[in-house]
Amino acid sequence: MAGTGKAHLRDGDRVLSIEDLVVEFKVGHGNTVKAVSGISFDVLRGETLGIVGESGCGKSTTGRAIMQIPKPTSGSIVFEGRDLTTLSHKDVREARTKVQMIFQDPVSSLNPRRSVRDSVLEPLVIWKRGTAEEQSALVDEILESVGIDPKRAAESRPHQFSGGQCQRISVARALALDPTLIICDEPVSALDVSVQAQVLNLLEDLKEKYGLTLVFIAHDLAVVKNISDRVAVMYLGKLCEVASSDDLYARPAHPYTNVLLDSIPEPDPNADHTVGRIIGEPPSPVAPPAGCRFHPRCPNADDLCAREEPQLRSMGAGHFVACHHPVETPVALSAD
């Protein structure tokens, strides 16, 4: 699976443009974990890009690398015309006011010793945004917009709220500095299904109200489909498929994408649960296989897959796949 290439990058009003992003970590005995290996993608203004893949594929590392936590090993991350990888520490801190992140564990991401209201207020105080009265009014407005009572928030700590409420508070904190881009790192994976729907609907409403651009990271394709305009599928640090949400689910071209879609649970006791299974475990990111990284587990793999890394190529209608043997034959179009 997974290859490199930039055929899927677009022209237009790009809020975020990432090229050849590499993130590696040194581990014991001189080994290196290759968490993200040369991926490229872009996000247009007002768009929601879903990044999906199994645990360990590098999707959360990609989100943190955009925030420069940690600083990537190489590659460029251009946000609103500025390459964040070339900025000074001071300029990166300032840029982060326009790029906010919602973390996977909502409770631990909030300071347990502060009231919820103070946690939302803190960014405004640090960056001296407005007078004390203006800050207070803005915090009340934001808390109400995410469905949290400002009076209760002023006297309560995070542990006094449910997981879903804490995630709403995390969203409110991310909105405080009026960001352009919000990175949502599996924001609903720890929540009950009914609460997931509430948070997803909230993000959709806030996106429209505040004119946000979102990068939504998840391992659940059913969740990603409901909120994303475009979806990028990752496997072992590489991109394997990029397409619009509807097109990806209607005609998945990569064997790995097909496996992910087949793994979505069906509420049918008579359904064939053997469909979509793949052999073996994911290879180690310390020593990824040569060629296509998915080939040791792919039913369509041959010698070419083991030798040569596939490049992202067009399947037509803005649909791109990195596979030597895609499920569908590429469609020749005049322009993509």
Contacts in CASP RR format, 6 or more apart in sequence:
PFRMAT RR
TARGET T0000
AUTHOR 0000-0000-0000
METHOD contacts of the structure
MODEL  1
MAGTGKAHLRDGDRVLSIEDLVVEFKVGHGNTVKAVSGISFDVLRGETLG
IVGESGCGKSTTGRAIMQIPKPTSGSIVFEGRDLTTLSHKDVREARTKVQ
MIFQDPVSSLNPRRSVRDSVLEPLVIWKRGTAEEQSALVDEILESVGIDP
KRAAESRPHQFSGGQCQRISVARALALDPTLIICDEPVSALDVSVQAQVL
NLLEDLKEKYGLTLVFIAHDLAVVKNISDRVAVMYLGKLCEVASSDDLYA
RPAHPYTNVLLDSIPEPDPNADHTVGRIIGEPPSPVAPPAGCRFHPRCPN
ADDLCAREEPQLRSMGAGHFVACHHPVETPVALSAD
1 235 0 8 1.000
1 236 0 8 1.000
1 238 0 8 1.000
1 240 0 8 1.000
1 254 0 8 1.000
1 255 0 8 1.000
1 256 0 8 1.000
1 292 0 8 1.000
1 293 0 8 1.000
1 294 0 8 1.000
1 295 0 8 1.000
1 298 0 8 1.000
1 310 0 8 1.000
1 322 0 8 1.000
1 323 0 8 1.000
2 234 0 8 1.000
2 235 0 8 1.000
2 236 0 8 1.000
2 237 0 8 1.000
2 238 0 8 1.000
2 239 0 8 1.000
2 240 0 8 1.000
2 256 0 8 1.000
2 292 0 8 1.000
2 293 0 8 1.000
2 294 0 8 1.000
2 310 0 8 1.000
2 322 0 8 1.000
3 238 0 8 1.000
3 239 0 8 1.000
3 240 0 8 1.000
3 292 0 8 1.000
3 293 0 8 1.000
3 309 0 8 1.000
3 310 0 8 1.000
3 311 0 8 1.000
3 312 0 8 1.000
3 322 0 8 1.000
4 20 0 8 1.000
4 38 0 8 1.000
4 39 0 8 1.000
4 40 0 8 1.000
4 238 0 8 1.000
4 239 0 8 1.000
4 309 0 8 1.000
4 311 0 8 1.000
4 312 0 8 1.000
4 322 0 8 1.000
5 40 0 8 1.000
5 311 0 8 1.000
5 312 0 8 1.000
5 322 0 8 1.000
6 19 0 8 1.000
6 40 0 8 1.000
6 312 0 8 1.000
7 311 0 8 1.000
7 312 0 8 1.000
7 313 0 8 1.000
7 314 0 8 1.000
7 320 0 8 1.000
7 336 0 8 1.000
8 40 0 8 1.000
8 41 0 8 1.000
8 242 0 8 1.000
8 312 0 8 1.000
8 318 0 8 1.000
8 320 0 8 1.000
9 17 0 8 1.000
9 19 0 8 1.000
9 40 0 8 1.000
9 41 0 8 1.000
9 42 0 8 1.000
10 42 0 8 1.000
10 44 0 8 1.000
12 44 0 8 1.000
13 44 0 8 1.000
13 45 0 8 1.000
14 42 0 8 1.000
14 43 0 8 1.000
14 44 0 8 1.000
14 45 0 8 1.000
14 78 0 8 1.000
15 43 0 8 1.000
15 44 0 8 1.000
15 45 0 8 1.000
15 46 0 8 1.000
15 47 0 8 1.000
15 79 0 8 1.000
15 80 0 8 1.000
15 180 0 8 1.000
15 181 0 8 1.000
15 213 0 8 1.000
16 42 0 8 1.000
16 43 0 8 1.000
16 66 0 8 1.000
16 77 0 8 1.000
16 78 0 8 1.000
16 79 0 8 1.000
16 181 0 8 1.000
16 213 0 8 1.000
16 215 0 8 1.000
17 42 0 8 1.000
17 43 0 8 1.000
17 76 0 8 1.000
17 77 0 8 1.000
17 78 0 8 1.000
18 39 0 8 1.000
18 40 0 8 1.000
18 41 0 8 1.000
18 42 0 8 1.000
18 66 0 8 1.000
18 75 0 8 1.000
18 76 0 8 1.000
18 77 0 8 1.000
18 78 0 8 1.000
19 40 0 8 1.000
19 75 0 8 1.000
19 76 0 8 1.000
19 78 0 8 1.000
20 38 0 8 1.000
20 39 0 8 1.000
20 40 0 8 1.000
20 74 0 8 1.000
20 75 0 8 1.000
20 76 0 8 1.000
21 36 0 8 1.000
21 38 0 8 1.000
21 39 0 8 1.000
21 40 0 8 1.000
21 62 0 8 1.000
21 65 0 8 1.000
21 72 0 8 1.000
21 74 0 8 1.000
21 75 0 8 1.000
21 76 0 8 1.000
21 77 0 8 1.000
22 34 0 8 1.000
22 36 0 8 1.000
22 37 0 8 1.000
22 38 0 8 1.000
22 72 0 8 1.000
22 73 0 8 1.000
22 74 0 8 1.000
22 75 0 8 1.000
23 35 0 8 1.000
23 36 0 8 1.000
23 58 0 8 1.000
23 61 0 8 1.000
23 62 0 8 1.000
23 65 0 8 1.000
23 70 0 8 1.000
23 72 0 8 1.000
23 73 0 8 1.000
24 32 0 8 1.000
24 33 0 8 1.000
24 34 0 8 1.000
24 35 0 8 1.000
24 73 0 8 1.000
25 32 0 8 1.000
25 33 0 8 1.000
25 35 0 8 1.000
26 32 0 8 1.000
26 33 0 8 1.000
27 33 0 8 1.000
27 286 0 8 1.000
31 286 0 8 1.000
32 286 0 8 1.000
33 285 0 8 1.000
33 286 0 8 1.000
34 237 0 8 1.000
34 285 0 8 1.000
34 286 0 8 1.000
34 288 0 8 1.000
35 56 0 8 1.000
35 58 0 8 1.000
35 61 0 8 1.000
35 237 0 8 1.000
35 285 0 8 1.000
36 58 0 8 1.000
36 61 0 8 1.000
36 62 0 8 1.000
36 65 0 8 1.000
36 72 0 8 1.000
36 237 0 8 1.000
37 236 0 8 1.000
37 237 0 8 1.000
37 238 0 8 1.000
37 288 0 8 1.000
38 75 0 8 1.000
38 237 0 8 1.000
38 238 0 8 1.000
39 62 0 8 1.000
39 234 0 8 1.000
39 237 0 8 1.000
39 238 0 8 1.000
39 239 0 8 1.000
40 239 0 8 1.000
41 49 0 8 1.000
41 232 0 8 1.000
41 239 0 8 1.000
41 242 0 8 1.000
43 49 0 8 1.000
43 181 0 8 1.000
43 213 0 8 1.000
43 215 0 8 1.000
44 213 0 8 1.000
45 213 0 8 1.000
46 207 0 8 1.000
46 211 0 8 1.000
46 212 0 8 1.000
46 213 0 8 1.000
46 214 0 8 1.000
47 213 0 8 1.000
47 214 0 8 1.000
47 229 0 8 1.000
47 230 0 8 1.000
48 207 0 8 1.000
48 213 0 8 1.000
48 214 0 8 1.000
48 215 0 8 1.000
48 216 0 8 1.000
48 227 0 8 1.000
48 228 0 8 1.000
48 229 0 8 1.000
48 230 0 8 1.000
49 214 0 8 1.000
49 215 0 8 1.000
49 216 0 8 1.000
49 228 0 8 1.000
49 229 0 8 1.000
49 230 0 8 1.000
49 231 0 8 1.000
49 232 0 8 1.000
50 215 0 8 1.000
50 216 0 8 1.000
50 217 0 8 1.000
50 218 0 8 1.000
50 224 0 8 1.000
50 227 0 8 1.000
50 228 0 8 1.000
50 230 0 8 1.000
50 231 0 8 1.000
50 232 0 8 1.000
50 245 0 8 1.000
51 59 0 8 1.000
51 62 0 8 1.000
51 63 0 8 1.000
51 215 0 8 1.000
51 216 0 8 1.000
51 217 0 8 1.000
51 218 0 8 1.000
51 231 0 8 1.000
51 232 0 8 1.000
51 234 0 8 1.000
52 59 0 8 1.000
52 217 0 8 1.000
52 218 0 8 1.000
52 219 0 8 1.000
52 220 0 8 1.000
52 221 0 8 1.000
52 224 0 8 1.000
52 231 0 8 1.000
52 232 0 8 1.000
52 233 0 8 1.000
52 234 0 8 1.000
52 260 0 8 1.000
53 59 0 8 1.000
53 219 0 8 1.000
53 233 0 8 1.000
53 234 0 8 1.000
53 235 0 8 1.000
53 260 0 8 1.000
54 219 0 8 1.000
54 235 0 8 1.000
54 260 0 8 1.000
54 282 0 8 1.000
55 219 0 8 1.000
56 236 0 8 1.000
56 282 0 8 1.000
56 285 0 8 1.000
57 234 0 8 1.000
57 235 0 8 1.000
57 236 0 8 1.000
57 237 0 8 1.000
58 234 0 8 1.000
58 237 0 8 1.000
59 217 0 8 1.000
59 219 0 8 1.000
59 234 0 8 1.000
60 104 0 8 1.000
60 185 0 8 1.000
60 186 0 8 1.000
60 217 0 8 1.000
62 217 0 8 1.000
62 234 0 8 1.000
63 101 0 8 1.000
63 183 0 8 1.000
63 185 0 8 1.000
63 215 0 8 1.000
63 217 0 8 1.000
64 70 0 8 1.000
64 101 0 8 1.000
64 185 0 8 1.000
65 71 0 8 1.000
65 72 0 8 1.000
65 77 0 8 1.000
66 77 0 8 1.000
66 79 0 8 1.000
66 84 0 8 1.000
66 99 0 8 1.000
66 183 0 8 1.000
66 215 0 8 1.000
67 96 0 8 1.000
67 99 0 8 1.000
67 101 0 8 1.000
67 183 0 8 1.000
68 77 0 8 1.000
68 84 0 8 1.000
68 85 0 8 1.000
68 92 0 8 1.000
68 96 0 8 1.000
71 85 0 8 1.000
72 85 0 8 1.000
75 85 0 8 1.000
76 83 0 8 1.000
76 85 0 8 1.000
77 83 0 8 1.000
77 84 0 8 1.000
77 85 0 8 1.000
78 84 0 8 1.000
79 95 0 8 1.000
79 98 0 8 1.000
79 99 0 8 1.000
79 181 0 8 1.000
80 98 0 8 1.000
80 180 0 8 1.000
82 95 0 8 1.000
84 92 0 8 1.000
84 95 0 8 1.000
87 95 0 8 1.000
97 123 0 8 1.000
97 127 0 8 1.000
97 177 0 8 1.000
97 179 0 8 1.000
98 177 0 8 1.000
98 179 0 8 1.000
98 180 0 8 1.000
98 181 0 8 1.000
99 179 0 8 1.000
99 180 0 8 1.000
99 181 0 8 1.000
99 182 0 8 1.000
99 183 0 8 1.000
100 174 0 8 1.000
100 175 0 8 1.000
100 177 0 8 1.000
100 179 0 8 1.000
100 181 0 8 1.000
100 182 0 8 1.000
100 183 0 8 1.000
101 174 0 8 1.000
101 182 0 8 1.000
101 183 0 8 1.000
101 184 0 8 1.000
101 185 0 8 1.000
102 167 0 8 1.000
102 170 0 8 1.000
102 171 0 8 1.000
102 174 0 8 1.000
102 182 0 8 1.000
102 183 0 8 1.000
102 184 0 8 1.000
102 185 0 8 1.000
102 187 0 8 1.000
103 109 0 8 1.000
103 170 0 8 1.000
103 185 0 8 1.000
103 187 0 8 1.000
104 185 0 8 1.000
104 186 0 8 1.000
104 187 0 8 1.000
104 189 0 8 1.000
104 190 0 8 1.000
105 190 0 8 1.000
106 163 0 8 1.000
106 164 0 8 1.000
106 166 0 8 1.000
106 167 0 8 1.000
106 169 0 8 1.000
106 170 0 8 1.000
106 187 0 8 1.000
106 190 0 8 1.000
107 158 0 8 1.000
107 159 0 8 1.000
107 163 0 8 1.000
107 166 0 8 1.000
109 170 0 8 1.000
110 116 0 8 1.000
110 119 0 8 1.000
110 158 0 8 1.000
110 166 0 8 1.000
110 169 0 8 1.000
110 170 0 8 1.000
110 173 0 8 1.000
111 118 0 8 1.000
111 119 0 8 1.000
111 158 0 8 1.000
112 157 0 8 1.000
112 158 0 8 1.000
112 159 0 8 1.000
113 157 0 8 1.000
114 122 0 8 1.000
114 157 0 8 1.000
115 153 0 8 1.000
115 154 0 8 1.000
115 155 0 8 1.000
115 156 0 8 1.000
115 157 0 8 1.000
116 148 0 8 1.000
116 152 0 8 1.000
116 153 0 8 1.000
116 154 0 8 1.000
116 156 0 8 1.000
116 157 0 8 1.000
116 158 0 8 1.000
116 161 0 8 1.000
116 169 0 8 1.000
117 139 0 8 1.000
117 143 0 8 1.000
117 150 0 8 1.000
117 153 0 8 1.000
117 154 0 8 1.000
119 158 0 8 1.000
119 169 0 8 1.000
119 173 0 8 1.000
120 139 0 8 1.000
120 142 0 8 1.000
120 143 0 8 1.000
120 153 0 8 1.000
120 169 0 8 1.000
120 172 0 8 1.000
120 173 0 8 1.000
120 176 0 8 1.000
121 135 0 8 1.000
121 136 0 8 1.000
121 139 0 8 1.000
121 176 0 8 1.000
122 173 0 8 1.000
123 129 0 8 1.000
123 173 0 8 1.000
123 176 0 8 1.000
123 177 0 8 1.000
124 130 0 8 1.000
124 135 0 8 1.000
124 138 0 8 1.000
124 139 0 8 1.000
124 176 0 8 1.000
124 177 0 8 1.000
125 135 0 8 1.000
127 177 0 8 1.000
129 135 0 8 1.000
129 138 0 8 1.000
129 177 0 8 1.000
138 176 0 8 1.000
139 150 0 8 1.000
139 172 0 8 1.000
139 176 0 8 1.000
140 150 0 8 1.000
142 172 0 8 1.000
142 175 0 8 1.000
142 176 0 8 1.000
143 149 0 8 1.000
143 150 0 8 1.000
143 153 0 8 1.000
143 169 0 8 1.000
143 172 0 8 1.000
144 150 0 8 1.000
145 172 0 8 1.000
145 175 0 8 1.000
145 206 0 8 1.000
145 209 0 8 1.000
146 168 0 8 1.000
146 169 0 8 1.000
146 171 0 8 1.000
146 172 0 8 1.000
146 175 0 8 1.000
146 202 0 8 1.000
146 206 0 8 1.000
147 168 0 8 1.000
147 202 0 8 1.000
148 165 0 8 1.000
148 168 0 8 1.000
148 169 0 8 1.000
148 172 0 8 1.000
153 169 0 8 1.000
158 166 0 8 1.000
158 169 0 8 1.000
161 169 0 8 1.000
162 195 0 8 1.000
163 190 0 8 1.000
163 191 0 8 1.000
163 195 0 8 1.000
164 191 0 8 1.000
164 195 0 8 1.000
164 198 0 8 1.000
164 199 0 8 1.000
167 187 0 8 1.000
167 188 0 8 1.000
167 191 0 8 1.000
167 199 0 8 1.000
168 199 0 8 1.000
168 202 0 8 1.000
170 187 0 8 1.000
171 187 0 8 1.000
171 199 0 8 1.000
171 202 0 8 1.000
171 203 0 8 1.000
171 206 0 8 1.000
174 182 0 8 1.000
175 182 0 8 1.000
175 206 0 8 1.000
175 210 0 8 1.000
178 210 0 8 1.000
179 212 0 8 1.000
180 212 0 8 1.000
180 213 0 8 1.000
181 212 0 8 1.000
181 213 0 8 1.000
181 214 0 8 1.000
181 215 0 8 1.000
182 212 0 8 1.000
182 213 0 8 1.000
182 214 0 8 1.000
182 215 0 8 1.000
183 214 0 8 1.000
183 215 0 8 1.000
183 217 0 8 1.000
184 203 0 8 1.000
184 214 0 8 1.000
184 215 0 8 1.000
184 216 0 8 1.000
184 217 0 8 1.000
185 217 0 8 1.000
186 217 0 8 1.000
186 218 0 8 1.000
186 219 0 8 1.000
187 199 0 8 1.000
187 203 0 8 1.000
187 216 0 8 1.000
188 195 0 8 1.000
188 196 0 8 1.000
188 199 0 8 1.000
188 200 0 8 1.000
188 218 0 8 1.000
188 223 0 8 1.000
189 218 0 8 1.000
189 219 0 8 1.000
189 220 0 8 1.000
191 199 0 8 1.000
196 223 0 8 1.000
200 223 0 8 1.000
200 226 0 8 1.000
200 227 0 8 1.000
203 214 0 8 1.000
203 216 0 8 1.000
203 227 0 8 1.000
204 227 0 8 1.000
206 212 0 8 1.000
207 214 0 8 1.000
214 227 0 8 1.000
216 224 0 8 1.000
216 227 0 8 1.000
216 228 0 8 1.000
218 224 0 8 1.000
221 249 0 8 1.000
221 260 0 8 1.000
221 261 0 8 1.000
221 264 0 8 1.000
222 264 0 8 1.000
224 231 0 8 1.000
224 245 0 8 1.000
225 231 0 8 1.000
225 245 0 8 1.000
225 249 0 8 1.000
228 245 0 8 1.000
229 244 0 8 1.000
229 245 0 8 1.000
230 242 0 8 1.000
230 243 0 8 1.000
230 244 0 8 1.000
230 245 0 8 1.000
231 241 0 8 1.000
231 242 0 8 1.000
231 243 0 8 1.000
231 244 0 8 1.000
231 245 0 8 1.000
231 248 0 8 1.000
232 239 0 8 1.000
232 241 0 8 1.000
232 242 0 8 1.000
233 239 0 8 1.000
233 240 0 8 1.000
233 241 0 8 1.000
233 242 0 8 1.000
233 248 0 8 1.000
233 254 0 8 1.000
233 256 0 8 1.000
233 257 0 8 1.000
233 260 0 8 1.000
234 240 0 8 1.000
235 256 0 8 1.000
235 282 0 8 1.000
235 293 0 8 1.000
235 294 0 8 1.000
236 282 0 8 1.000
236 283 0 8 1.000
236 285 0 8 1.000
236 288 0 8 1.000
236 293 0 8 1.000
236 294 0 8 1.000
237 285 0 8 1.000
237 288 0 8 1.000
237 293 0 8 1.000
238 293 0 8 1.000
238 322 0 8 1.000
239 312 0 8 1.000
239 322 0 8 1.000
240 254 0 8 1.000
240 256 0 8 1.000
240 257 0 8 1.000
240 294 0 8 1.000
240 321 0 8 1.000
240 322 0 8 1.000
240 323 0 8 1.000
241 248 0 8 1.000
241 252 0 8 1.000
241 253 0 8 1.000
241 254 0 8 1.000
241 256 0 8 1.000
241 257 0 8 1.000
241 319 0 8 1.000
241 320 0 8 1.000
241 321 0 8 1.000
241 322 0 8 1.000
241 323 0 8 1.000
242 312 0 8 1.000
242 319 0 8 1.000
242 320 0 8 1.000
242 321 0 8 1.000
243 253 0 8 1.000
243 315 0 8 1.000
243 318 0 8 1.000
243 319 0 8 1.000
243 320 0 8 1.000
244 317 0 8 1.000
244 318 0 8 1.000
244 319 0 8 1.000
247 317 0 8 1.000
247 318 0 8 1.000
247 319 0 8 1.000
248 257 0 8 1.000
248 319 0 8 1.000
249 261 0 8 1.000
251 315 0 8 1.000
251 319 0 8 1.000
251 327 0 8 1.000
251 328 0 8 1.000
252 258 0 8 1.000
252 261 0 8 1.000
252 327 0 8 1.000
253 315 0 8 1.000
253 319 0 8 1.000
253 321 0 8 1.000
253 323 0 8 1.000
253 326 0 8 1.000
253 327 0 8 1.000
253 328 0 8 1.000
254 321 0 8 1.000
254 322 0 8 1.000
254 323 0 8 1.000
254 326 0 8 1.000
254 327 0 8 1.000
255 294 0 8 1.000
255 298 0 8 1.000
255 299 0 8 1.000
255 300 0 8 1.000
255 323 0 8 1.000
255 325 0 8 1.000
255 327 0 8 1.000
256 294 0 8 1.000
256 298 0 8 1.000
258 276 0 8 1.000
258 327 0 8 1.000
259 276 0 8 1.000
259 277 0 8 1.000
259 278 0 8 1.000
262 275 0 8 1.000
262 276 0 8 1.000
263 276 0 8 1.000
278 297 0 8 1.000
278 298 0 8 1.000
278 299 0 8 1.000
279 297 0 8 1.000
280 296 0 8 1.000
280 297 0 8 1.000
282 297 0 8 1.000
283 289 0 8 1.000
283 293 0 8 1.000
283 296 0 8 1.000
289 295 0 8 1.000
289 296 0 8 1.000
289 306 0 8 1.000
290 306 0 8 1.000
290 307 0 8 1.000
290 309 0 8 1.000
291 305 0 8 1.000
291 306 0 8 1.000
291 307 0 8 1.000
291 308 0 8 1.000
291 309 0 8 1.000
291 310 0 8 1.000
292 298 0 8 1.000
292 301 0 8 1.000
292 305 0 8 1.000
292 306 0 8 1.000
292 308 0 8 1.000
292 309 0 8 1.000
292 310 0 8 1.000
292 322 0 8 1.000
292 323 0 8 1.000
292 324 0 8 1.000
294 301 0 8 1.000
295 301 0 8 1.000
295 305 0 8 1.000
295 306 0 8 1.000
298 305 0 8 1.000
300 325 0 8 1.000
301 325 0 8 1.000
302 324 0 8 1.000
302 325 0 8 1.000
304 324 0 8 1.000
305 324 0 8 1.000
305 325 0 8 1.000
308 324 0 8 1.000
310 322 0 8 1.000
310 323 0 8 1.000
310 324 0 8 1.000
311 322 0 8 1.000
312 320 0 8 1.000
312 321 0 8 1.000
312 322 0 8 1.000
313 320 0 8 1.000
313 321 0 8 1.000
313 322 0 8 1.000
313 330 0 8 1.000
314 320 0 8 1.000
314 330 0 8 1.000
314 331 0 8 1.000
314 333 0 8 1.000
314 336 0 8 1.000
315 321 0 8 1.000
315 326 0 8 1.000
315 328 0 8 1.000
315 330 0 8 1.000
315 331 0 8 1.000
316 330 0 8 1.000
316 331 0 8 1.000
316 333 0 8 1.000
316 336 0 8 1.000
317 331 0 8 1.000
317 333 0 8 1.000
317 336 0 8 1.000
318 336 0 8 1.000
END
